[in-house]
Amino acid sequence: MTLAEMQFVIPDLRPASAELFMLAMACGILLVDLFVKDKKRTLTFVLTQLALLGAAVITFMTSTGEIAYTFSNMYVDDLLGDLLKLLTYLTVIVVLFYSRGYVLDRPQMAKGEYYTLTLFATLGMMVMISANHFLTVYLGLELLSLSLYALVALNRDSVQATEAAMKYFVLGALASGLLLYGMSMIYGATGTLEITAVAERLYQGQANKSILVFGLVFLVAGIAFKLGVVPFHMWIPDVYHGAPTAITLLIASAPKLAAFAIVMRMLVNGLVVLAADWQMMLIILSVLSMAIGNLAAIAQTNLKRMLAYSAISHMGFMLLGLVTGVIGGDARFALNAYSSSMFYVITYVLTSAGTFGMILLLARAGFESDLLDDFKGLNKRSPWFAAMMMMMMFSMAGVPFFVGFFAKFSVLQAVVAAGYLWLAIAAVIFSLIGAFYYLRVVKLMYFDQPNDPSPIHAPFDVKLLMSANGLAVALLGIFPQALMSICAVALLRSL
């Protein structure tokens, strides 16, 4: 090999500038925190929020609307990635505001590691969202997962949190193994790990179909674990319940956006030729998730566990949009189906953040406020916060004129347009079953006597944010067209 051939080509760093900034800030905050004497870690908190805002500004400024590849085509910057990243930053900023009071009430959690691990988890999500190579997907996924394992176990004095972290770690390692095995099969069948190159070779028929389908099964199993759909859902209720509520809020929100991104990148961008195979798998996962998620949630007395099973059913519902994109090799419905799925996951993250934010608001030192009974008579204690929680529950149940209704409606119309009428009917039936346990929370808040009659006091910033969150759920339900159009344009420019 000559010297000229060995020369290293410097990659274009602009498409990944937000990631580089986030990495530099996370490492910088880690060092700065060593010298912070303040028990409240106010400087660390402010720097973390500035890091997220800075990344948002960079992502917005470097977004051209064109598809740009870098790092030997392992990384892609497009409109879909930019939109999902901006939503991820926004979600993490909201999560940190909501959880600030909760963390300060628990000295063992009020450490700089909470903020730096959250930033590293966000960096993992950013890498997942922009991955154009199976190894890049894996790197982002592991960075996110390892940060979350550590965050779940952050409260070392809690046996419950340590147990949840161990379960999450063991099952997460198993899922990573499945994913890697699937990727190795796809590499064996196509000779490449670059997602666009895999799509090209499949299109040209240059791959062994039987090995590919075998690899696809493992790949879908690994993705299903990260989404938390049945039968790979075992970790969700235990982790949601065992983890400190601030960490549950993080797990329940932003990573869902990154999980949606890797489904789009790997299955839709890379393996669309095998759509008939993976869509059939996703239909089974979807129906099982909606059935088990909704039925198991009815039996729960712990609100965090109830929301965990609800998350399983919501992810099952989100998959419905992905199974109706390509019908019999015809991709006419693809944009409508995928944008409805994207709209669904964004609105779910918005509603989920508000719901867990309310649990955090009611929690105080030595008291978790995660039982259904803790919400009894909330209307007598604070009519405004009861109204906010009611909006969240109505939205999740799919009650008309809240954003959850239009999210469900858009997915169902995509399913019906593709000719899967039976699937739409099953989804509606399971949604009606699910409405019971959401409305039960509303009944407790408005018709039962409170266990603790003391009024609720919240910091002004949390009050403002919770009100904005509730308002967004209500307004997006009345005017959903803008967000739906943004999702459609982002997908149209990126696929």
Secondary structure, DSSP 8 states (H G I E B T S, - for coil): --HHHH-------GGGHHHHHHHHHHHHHHHHHTT---TT-HHHHHHHHHHHHHHHHHHHHH--SS-EEETTTTEEE-HHHHHHHHHHHHHHHHHHHHHHHHHHT-TTT-SHHHHHHHHHHHHHHHHHHHB-BHHHHHHHHHHHHHHHHHHHT--TT-HHHHHHHHHHHHHHHHHHHHHHHHHHHHHHHHS--BHHHHHHHHHTT-S-HHHHHHHHHHHHHHHHHHHT-TTS-THHHHHHHHS-HHHHHHHHSHHHHHHHHHHIIIIIIISGGGHHHHHHHHHHHHHHHHHHHHHHHHT--BHHHHHHHHHHHHHHHHHHHHHTS-BTTB-TTHHHHHHHHHHHHHHHHHHHHHHHHHHHHH-BTTB---BGGGGTTHHHH-HHHHHHHHHHHHHHHT-TTSHHHHHHHHHHHHHHHTT-HHHHHHHHHHHHHHHHHHHHHHHHHHHS--SS-------HHHHHHHHHHHHHHHHHHH--HHHHHHHHHHHHHH-
